Amino acid sequence: MAMAALRREGRRFAISPNPIAAVRSSIFPAEEQAPLGVRSISTQIVRNRMKSVKSIQKITKAMKMVAASKLRAIQSKTENSRGLWQPFTALLGDTPSVEVKKDVVVTISSDKGLCGGINSTSVKISKALNKLTAGPDKETKYVILGEKAKAQLIRDSKKAIELSITELQKNPLNYAQVSVIADDILKNVEYDALRVVFNKFQSVVSYLPTVSTVLSPEVVEKESEAGGKLGDLDSYEVEGGETKSEILQNLTEFQFSCVLFNGVLENACSEQGARMSAMDSSSRNAGEMLDRLTLSYNRTRQASITTELSEIISGASALEG
């Protein structure tokens, strides 16, 4: 009977198009068999995942290189622009503690993402300034430069947004472009104090959230007459036929354009530095994930080969026995 059963198994192997499947069916019951091709599908999924991670790593490395080139182009402009607003700080001061009725928070952000938490930091400081300057007889408005700050502030402060300007960096930044934006803000927004929020560039891996205050000519004159921190203005000799009010008007407008120009450049530098750091971190994470996937793929492939060899040996042993 045993020899007859063996002859039947031999005939089945001979006519079967897949001898390995026949061996598996003879050794393992039907309910314990895994579907054919499961292991190959598993390795195929891991292989596809590895390809996608490699593609992501190439993209992040390319974005890091692009950010580095943009940073080098903007950094020299930023360092030169710091000399524009410093004389105004020495003359008119930077007095964020002055009490005024109409505050305007000018929030500078980027139009694109993938640069860490740089935009969230500016928005948080803007909201904190809004709370600090709020009062029964006070009014605080937002002027937003950049799409990312607009997207965050419009959720809960839509009515407080007075003006929004985007796509600042579509063209290379220059003083003429920013001065037009500053003139547009001064013409369309009523203010007693403009508080410019931006991220000051320190290095590729660090930036400092900064607030610069620009007072209106009326407030500057009032503070000067009150003998506060601006009390030294009368010590300067004025040449020409212009009055003190006209000079202060020109000075504050020029001061705001210079502060805004420096703020936009500082924030653009900080954005590119933060993007470099974020893309570098993403590339390293992709490399670590690729190592783990490669190890998993090799283990799965080795297990598949070992299992198939065991099945062939078991089948051959069954035929010989």
JOHUPE-V23247 format. One record per backbone hydrogen bond with DSSP energy under -1.0 kcal/mol. NH is the residue of the N-H (numbers start at 1). CO is the residue of the C=O. If there is no record, write none. Layout:
BEGIN
nh->NH co->CO
nh->NH co->CO
END
This chain:
BEGIN
nh->5 co->1
nh->6 co->2
nh->7 co->3
nh->8 co->4
nh->9 co->5
nh->10 co->6
nh->11 co->7
nh->12 co->8
nh->13 co->9
nh->14 co->10
nh->15 co->11
nh->16 co->12
nh->22 co->18
nh->23 co->19
nh->24 co->20
nh->25 co->21
nh->26 co->22
nh->27 co->23
nh->28 co->24
nh->38 co->35
nh->41 co->37
nh->42 co->38
nh->43 co->39
nh->44 co->40
nh->45 co->41
nh->46 co->42
nh->47 co->43
nh->48 co->44
nh->49 co->45
nh->50 co->46
nh->51 co->47
nh->52 co->48
nh->53 co->49
nh->54 co->50
nh->55 co->51
nh->56 co->52
nh->57 co->53
nh->58 co->54
nh->59 co->55
nh->60 co->56
nh->61 co->57
nh->62 co->58
nh->63 co->59
nh->64 co->60
nh->65 co->61
nh->66 co->62
nh->67 co->63
nh->68 co->64
nh->69 co->65
nh->70 co->66
nh->71 co->67
nh->72 co->68
nh->73 co->69
nh->74 co->70
nh->75 co->71
nh->78 co->74
nh->79 co->75
nh->80 co->76
nh->81 co->77
nh->83 co->80
nh->84 co->81
nh->89 co->85
nh->90 co->86
nh->91 co->87
nh->92 co->88
nh->98 co->95
nh->103 co->139
nh->104 co->193
nh->105 co->141
nh->106 co->195
nh->107 co->143
nh->108 co->197
nh->109 co->145
nh->121 co->117
nh->122 co->118
nh->123 co->119
nh->124 co->120
nh->125 co->121
nh->126 co->122
nh->127 co->123
nh->128 co->124
nh->129 co->125
nh->130 co->126
nh->131 co->127
nh->132 co->128
nh->133 co->129
nh->139 co->101
nh->141 co->103
nh->142 co->160
nh->143 co->105
nh->144 co->163
nh->145 co->107
nh->146 co->165
nh->148 co->110
nh->150 co->146
nh->151 co->147
nh->152 co->148
nh->153 co->149
nh->154 co->150
nh->157 co->153
nh->162 co->142
nh->163 co->142
nh->165 co->144
nh->178 co->174
nh->179 co->175
nh->180 co->176
nh->181 co->177
nh->182 co->178
nh->183 co->179
nh->184 co->180
nh->185 co->181
nh->186 co->182
nh->187 co->183
nh->188 co->184
nh->189 co->185
nh->192 co->102
nh->193 co->102
nh->194 co->214
nh->195 co->104
nh->196 co->212
nh->197 co->106
nh->198 co->210
nh->200 co->208
nh->202 co->206
nh->203 co->206
nh->208 co->200
nh->210 co->198
nh->212 co->196
nh->214 co->194
nh->216 co->192
nh->220 co->216
nh->221 co->217
nh->222 co->218
nh->223 co->219
nh->224 co->220
nh->225 co->221
nh->226 co->222
nh->228 co->223
nh->231 co->228
nh->233 co->230
nh->235 co->232
nh->236 co->233
nh->247 co->243
nh->248 co->244
nh->249 co->245
nh->250 co->246
nh->251 co->247
nh->252 co->248
nh->253 co->249
nh->254 co->250
nh->255 co->251
nh->256 co->252
nh->257 co->253
nh->258 co->254
nh->259 co->255
nh->260 co->256
nh->261 co->257
nh->262 co->258
nh->263 co->259
nh->264 co->260
nh->265 co->261
nh->266 co->262
nh->267 co->263
nh->268 co->264
nh->269 co->265
nh->270 co->266
nh->271 co->267
nh->272 co->268
nh->273 co->269
nh->274 co->270
nh->275 co->271
nh->276 co->272
nh->277 co->273
nh->278 co->274
nh->279 co->275
nh->280 co->276
nh->281 co->277
nh->282 co->278
nh->283 co->279
nh->284 co->280
nh->285 co->281
nh->286 co->282
nh->287 co->283
nh->288 co->284
nh->289 co->285
nh->290 co->286
nh->291 co->287
nh->292 co->288
nh->293 co->289
nh->294 co->290
nh->295 co->291
nh->296 co->292
nh->297 co->293
nh->298 co->294
nh->299 co->295
nh->300 co->296
nh->301 co->297
nh->302 co->298
nh->303 co->299
nh->304 co->300
nh->305 co->301
nh->306 co->302
nh->307 co->303
nh->308 co->304
nh->309 co->305
nh->310 co->306
nh->311 co->307
nh->312 co->308
nh->313 co->309
nh->314 co->310
nh->315 co->311
nh->316 co->312
nh->317 co->313
nh->318 co->314
nh->319 co->315
nh->320 co->316
nh->321 co->317
END
